[in-house]
Amino acid sequence: MTGTSRSGGSRKAGIDHTPEDGGPDRPELPDDIASKWDELIEQLPIHALRKVDVHQLKELARLMAYSDSLHRLVLSDPLDHKTGRMYLGVQDRIHRLSASFGLTPADRKRLSLEPEQEDDPLQQYLRDDV
C-alpha cells in the first residue's frame, strides 16, 4: 500500500540507494531566500541530498522567507485576520515540505536517516586488531 501525501510514499521502499552526487548547488536567489537556503543546507544531512533536490529546497527556502515577512505583518497588526490565515497556510506548506527532508525527529526516523558519526578511535583500533 502506498503512503499518504504526508508519509512520503511506501514505507517498504527503504532508504534512498541513489549514488551520492555532492548535493544541490545553490541557484541564483534573492538575498532573503538565499540566506534561508544557506540555513537549510547547513542543517540538513548532506549525504542524504542529491542535485535534483534543488527544486524542492528552493521552494522550501522561498516559503520560509515569505513566512518571515508574513510573521512581521501579523505581529504589527494582530487584527489582520487575512494575513494571519495566509501565514498559517504558509506554515502548513513548510511543515509538509520539510517532512521530505527529515526536519523533525519523526521524519528522520521515517526516512531512515542515520546521523553522521565520526569514526571512534577505539572502535577503529578494535577492528584493526582483529
N, C-alpha and C positions, 0 to 999 in steps of 0.2 A: 504494500500500500504506500502510495506517495504521501509525503508530508503536507502540512498546511503551508500557507504562504509565510507564516512566521517561522516554521521549523527549518526551512531551507531545503526541503526535499526528503528523499528516502533516508532514513537513519541507517539502513543496511548498507548503504553505499560505501561507508568507511571514510577514511581521510583522503585528502587530495593526493594523488600519485603523479601529478604532472611534474615535470622536471623544474627545478628552481631556475629562474631566468634573471635574477637580480631585482625583481620587483618593478613597480611602475616608476616611470620618470615623471617628474612634475611638469605639467603643461603650463603654458602662459596663463597666468591668473591675475586678477586684480589683487592688490596688497592685502585686503582683509580676508579674502578667500585663500590666498597663498599662505598666510600665517596659520589658518586653520588646517590647511594641508600639512604644513610642517609639523604642527602639533600631533596630528593623526599618525603620520609616518614615524614620528619619534616614539609613539606609544604602542604601535601595532607590532606583532611578531613578524619581522621582515622575512623570515624563512617561509611564512605562510602566504606571502603576497606574490602575485605574478604580474607581468607587464599589462595584461588585459584588465587588471583591476583599476587601471587609471580612470575609467569612465565612472565607476561606482564611487571611488574615492573623491573624485572631482565633485560629484553630485552631493556627497556627504559633507564635504568641506563647504560647498555653496550653501547648503541648508543650515549648517552651523553658523556661518557668518550672518545669514538672513535672520536666524533665531536671535542672535545677539542684538541686531538692530531693532527687531520687534520687541525684545525684552526691555530695551531702553525706553521705547514708546509706551509700553504698558506701565512701567514704573513712573513715567512722567504724567500719565493720565489714567489712573486706575479705573475710571468710569467709562473708558472707551472699550466697550464690550466687543466690538467688531475686531479690533486689533488683538484683544485678548484671545478670541476664538482662533484667529489666524496664528497666533503664537502657539497655542495648544496643538493646532493642526500640524504645524512645522515640527514641533517637538515629537509628535507621534510618528511623523515620517522619519525623523532622525533615529528614533528608537527602533523602528522596523529595519531601516537600512543598516544601522550599526550592528544588528544581530548577524549580518553576513560576515562581519569582520571579527566577531567574538569579543565585543567590547564590554560584556558583562560576564561574571563568573559562570552563570548558567550557559551562556552562549559558547564560552570557551570549552566547557565540558562537552556540550553537544557537538562542537566542531572537532573534538579530539585534539585540541591544540596543546601540545606538551610545551612547558616552559623551557627556554634555552638554558642549559646548565653548563657551567664551566666544568671541565674535567677535574675531578677530585684527585689530588696528588696521591693520596693513599690508595684509592681505587686503581689508579694507573699503575702504581707500584705492585699491587696485588695481581693485576692482570699480567704484568711483565714477569713476575716472579714464578708464575705457574708454568 
